[in-house]
Amino acid sequence: MPIYVAHFVVLQQDLWYAADASHEVTRTSEARRIESHLFEADDASHAYLKASKMISSLSDAHCDGDGDVTEFFGLGLYDLEEVFLAARSLDEELRGPYGVEVGGIRWSQAEPEIRLREQLSIFAREGA
């Protein structure tokens, strides 16, 4: 079965709250990152559907102490690529001297953009 890698845009938002009864937000910071997941799918269309369903699972939150909250939001897909292996199995490739290349991120902007299905590498190459 083909192997794919989905590159997701994830927003990390840090919130600091006042210690008094107001609990108002006193400071915030945001950062975006690319998170990549490797998975199997029957074909590119099924890979897209599977990756699309993963987006909501990337959202999470945790508290680092009183008044300190970090939230993560899966915003969308940055890219989706098929991973091509040599003639060996994935296990053999992973143990090999170079591992498995799982795609790369082409960064030309200050923040990663969310792309439409047609803009993802796997569909742009096919012209689908």
N, C-alpha and C positions, 0 to 999 in steps of 0.2 A: 504494500500500500504506500502511496506517495507520502512524503513528509513535507510539511510546510512550516514556515516561521511567520508569525504575525507580530508586527511592531505596533504597539499601542502608545497613544499619547495619554499620560497620566498627570493630573494636576495634584500637587501636594500643597495643602493650605494649613499653615500654622496659625493658631489663634491663642492669644493670651488674654485672660479675663481678670478684671479687678477683683481683689480679695474681699472687698466690702459687699454689702447686700445688693448693690446694683448689678453686679456681675456683667457690667458692660465690657465690650471688647476694648482693650487698651492698646493692643498692637497686633498686626497681622503681617504675614509674609506668604508669598506664593512662588512656586517654582514648577516648571513642567519638565517631564523627563520622558524618555522612550523606554518602555518595558517590552521585552521580547519573549514570546512563548513558542515552543516547538511542539508540534502535534501531527497526528496522521489524519488524512481525509481521502476520500475516493478520488476527488478531482478538485480543480480550482474553485468551482462554484460551491461545492460542499465545504471546502476550506473557508471560503468567505462567510458562509452561513455559520459555521462553527465559531470562527473568530468574532463575528458580530454578536453572538450569544455570550462570548467571554467578557465583553466590555463591562457589563454591569458588575461582574464578579471582581473587578479590579478596584471597586470602591470599598473603602474601609476607614476606620478611625481608631485612634487610641489616645489615652490620656497619659501624659508624662508627669503627672503631679497636679496639685491644686492649681486650677486656672490655666493649665497648659494642655491644649488639645491639638492633635494633628489629624487632619482628614485627607483622604486620598479619593480622587474621582477619576474613573476611567472615562475619558472624553471621546475616544474613537480610535479608528485605525489610522496609522501613519503609512504603513505599507504591509504588503502580504507577498511572500515569495515562496517558491518551491525550493526545497533543499535537494540538490543532486548529489548522489553518492557515487563513488567509484564502484567497481564490480563487487565489492565486499559488502557484508551486512553492516547495519548501523553499529552493532556491538564491535565489530572488527575495526570500523572506521574510528570509533571513539577511542579505542586503545592504540590506534596508529600514532605515528610521530607528529601529525599535524591536526589531529582531531577532525571535526566537521565544521566547515565554514557555513554559517547559517545566515548569510546576508549581511548587508551593511546599511548604515544610515547615512544618507547624503544630506549634510547639514549646510544650508545656505541662508538660513534665516535666524533671527533672534529666538523665535519660538517654533516648535514643530507644528505643522498644520494638520488638520483633520482632512483626509482625502475621501473623495467619492470612490465608489467601486471601480469605475472606469479609469481612475487615475492611479490605482495600485499597480505596482510593477508587473504582477502576474497577468493582469488583464490588458495592460498597455502593450505588452509584447505580443499578445495574441490578436490585438485589435478587436477584442470582443466588447 
